[in-house]
Amino acid sequence: MPCRRIRVTGAPEAPLRAALAALRAGLGVPGDFPPEVLAEAERAAKAPAPPPYDATDIPFFTLDPPTSTDLDQATHLSRRGTGHRVRYAIADVAAFVAPGGALDAEAHRRVNTLYFPDEKVPLHPVVLSEGAASLLPDRTRPAVLWTIDLDGEGRTLAVDVRRALVRSRAKLDYAGVQRAIDAGTAEEPVALLREVGTARERLEVERGGISLNVPEQEITEHDHTYELGYRAPLPADGWNAQLSLLTGMAAAELMLAHGTGILRTLPAAPDGAVARLRRTATALHIDWPHHVSYAALIRTLDPREPRHAAFLQECTTLLRGARYTPFRDGVLPPITTHSAVAAPYAHCTAPLRRLADRHASEICLAAVAGQAPPDWVLAALDALPRRMAEGAQLAGTVERECVDIVEAALLKDRVGDVFDGCVVDVEEHRPTVGTVQLESPAVVGRIEGERLPLGERLRVRLTQADPRTSKILFAPA
């Protein structure tokens, strides 16, 4: 089944909480932090390592979902001649986590923050991840500060990265930023998000990169019950994502020039996978001329149109196989690029939620300073890819199972009902099994039946919805 992202607001009811608690237990998800880890985090929160540079005069802002409190990035954008200056502050987790300590060991055990509908299981104790290390507004925080100068076309001219004290002035959300920019009322550091973002999107097109705008499922609380909806990404989502990509690409170039690093790589899709995607396009009546690249086709699609949504779900299969690739001492790996980014790329912008990013920041700081990375970073390099792969696998399982549980809980009293939907996926070797996306409620579930019409609307009957097994099943009506 294609990967689905889900966001939840509100507090799930007791039966749903019980099912989610059982899921955590079954997957062996870490529980509370050990006392020694919490004690170390409390001490670190009170006395982080002080950075040498003060950038608290820069009016940074953060851009995240409204309920987020683990804020990894803060932004400031300004004009610079005919181009722009991007300042991107990343939470400096290493200022709080001592190498080899209990806090460090626990982070290596957890690897990622895991998000459940009713709670999150953080990578670091909340006193850090949502407190002393988070780039919350009106709080002075240590950060890894990237300064990236761009020319008038959005191309990188110069990169600097250093430790600094920063102070965010505002916690913004995507919908509010989009409204302000569209209305022309956004202040310049925010208004420039569109200029810089669209310039970087044009360069993404030029280099053959891909950004898939697959709608998210969203669950909201309403009158003591829960509703499902689809949330299509806003332009502001994409513009903000381009800043993270810009920083990740700058990090990768620093690592490659310095001869030591850990890249996020993805090989080009094999011919067979692209050929299968072309057959899917034909089945969905999507015109894909042979002279048009996959990346160019993606940008012509509208995720609100059922056939296009089905094709975009299929496109996610070409993004599987990404991995972390370490290298050192100037010996570069065979693959240094991420095929979806169409450039070298590194994860470095989410250290509160992802273990490898803390190590990537240290490598980049060392590269700019002309020094060797810290010994604790080098000692961890070889083991990081395996740990991150295990963490990603667990996170993917959590995501899939949580969506299934929530959908089953919301539909448990509607077995036998008929819904309007669209088949968004059919298994290649089992054409009687696929995935259906309902129009309302916003459910994406398994369907079994003869002659499933990929990309076409059809009426489906709910045949199973059991929160205890987290399974829902449809059949053509």
Summary of the structure (lengths in Angstrom):
residues: 477
radius of gyration: 22.9
end to end distance: 21.3
largest distance: 66.7
contacts: 1609
relative contact order: 0.14
helix: 38%
strand: 27%
